[in-house]
Amino acid sequence: MFIGHGLIAFAVAACVADWRGWEPRRALLVGAVAGTFATIPDIDVAYALVGLLEWHVSDGVLGASTAFWDASRDVHRSVTHSLVVGAVAAPAFGLLAVRSGSVRARVARAAAVALLVGLIVIAVARDGPIAALVMCLFAASGLLVARGVARASTLSPPTVALAALWGLWSHPWGDFLTGSPPDWLFPFGAPVLESRLVLHSDPTLNLLGAFGIELATIWLALAVGCRLTDRSLRAAIDRRAGIGVAYGGAALAVTPPTLDVSYHFVFSILGVGLLCGVVRESPSLALPRPRARRFPSSDGLLEMALTALTAVTVALAAYVAVYLVAVPS
């Protein structure tokens, strides 16, 4: 869901900016800023790297993965995923985007730093030093994004603050589908939405539904990007994406995936998309012609991305169809 957090924030922010009459390039920019802020809450998984210190080589790749995620449970979806923290941090990030060197601008930036330091103090008082460390990473990441936006664009501080608020507030809802719910109101302990949203009682269909929502999010972001850059979504999709239908046979050959064990499904279905997107033509015995470009053009990259995404979507539909028909419940 990490990519999905950023893409849904991008798509909605860019659509709203376009609806408000902003020029396409500026709408894309504010969408990109919102999408970047939407990924910041997941900086808390950086602490999970300490779990790898407990991993032994003999445990294999899955052992490393287990150690990583076991450590992440201590802090993931806690302080950085709070709507309260987002409401305080977003204005601070907006103030950090002030460009002027005047006294008033310095006061604004000082106030922003004070707000972020206050969040760190609250984190250490409420949950201890680990939470404070995660909050420091969160604040530092937002500071870097805000200052980068201030230097590379003409977006006003209020616009940056609104983009940050939307990005930070949109993030926790995606986690509501794939894991334990976030700590919505940290540092307050009021219980809100304490259980995961279950799309279907069958654990495999529940996972496939969440995966489908993730794909829909990516489709939305690409559709918005194509619309604002005056590109055709349909024309960029190559028919080789239809190869994804063969993935339906995986429903009969491998263990049905669930949210707890999904690596084999995710890696294999993404592999189908990658193969369909990258392989652009059949092998030929003719000598290759020299290419003027070393890397594909932007249109070529768009074709690869959309073809790969279409292949994954077709593969998912085929898998669901075979699972519903042939796999006993």
Stockholm file with secondary structure:
# STOCKHOLM 1.0

chainA/1-329         MFIGHGLIAFAVAACVADWRGWEPRRALLVGAVAGTFATIPDIDVAYALVGLLEWHVSDGVLGASTAFWDASRDVHRSVTHSLVVGAVAAPAFGLLAVRSGSVRARVARAAAVALLVGLIVIAVARDGPIAALVMCLFAASGLLVARGVARASTLSPPTVALAALWGLWSHPWGDFLTGSPPDWLFPFGAPVLESRLVLHSDPTLNLLGAFGIELATIWLALAVGCRLTDRSLRAAIDRRAGIGVAYGGAALAVTPPTLDVSYHFVFSILGVGLLCGVVRESPSLALPRPRARRFPSSDGLLEMALTALTAVTVALAAYVAVYLVAVPS
#=GR chainA/1-329 SS CHHHHHHHHHHHHHHHHHHTTCCHHHHHHHHHHHHHHHHGGGGGGGGGGGGGGGCCGGGHHHHHHHHHHHHHTTTTTSGGGCHHHHHHHHHHHHHHTCCCCSHHHHHHHHHHHHHHHHHHHHHHHHHCHHHHHHHHHHHHHHHHHHHHHHHHCCCCHHHHHHHHHHHHHHHHHHHHHHSSCCCTTTTSCCCCSCSCCCSCSSHHHHHHHHHHHHHHHHHHHHHHHHHHTTCCTTTTCCGGGGGGGGGGGHHHHSCCCCSSSCHHHHHHHHHHHHHHHHCCSCCCSSCCCCCSCSSCCHHHHHHHHHHHHHHHHHHHHHHHHHHHHHSCC
#=GC SS_cons         CHHHHHHHHHHHHHHHHHHTTCCHHHHHHHHHHHHHHHHGGGGGGGGGGGGGGGCCGGGHHHHHHHHHHHHHTTTTTSGGGCHHHHHHHHHHHHHHTCCCCSHHHHHHHHHHHHHHHHHHHHHHHHHCHHHHHHHHHHHHHHHHHHHHHHHHCCCCHHHHHHHHHHHHHHHHHHHHHHSSCCCTTTTSCCCCSCSCCCSCSSHHHHHHHHHHHHHHHHHHHHHHHHHHTTCCTTTTCCGGGGGGGGGGGHHHHSCCCCSSSCHHHHHHHHHHHHHHHHCCSCCCSSCCCCCSCSSCCHHHHHHHHHHHHHHHHHHHHHHHHHHHHHSCC
//
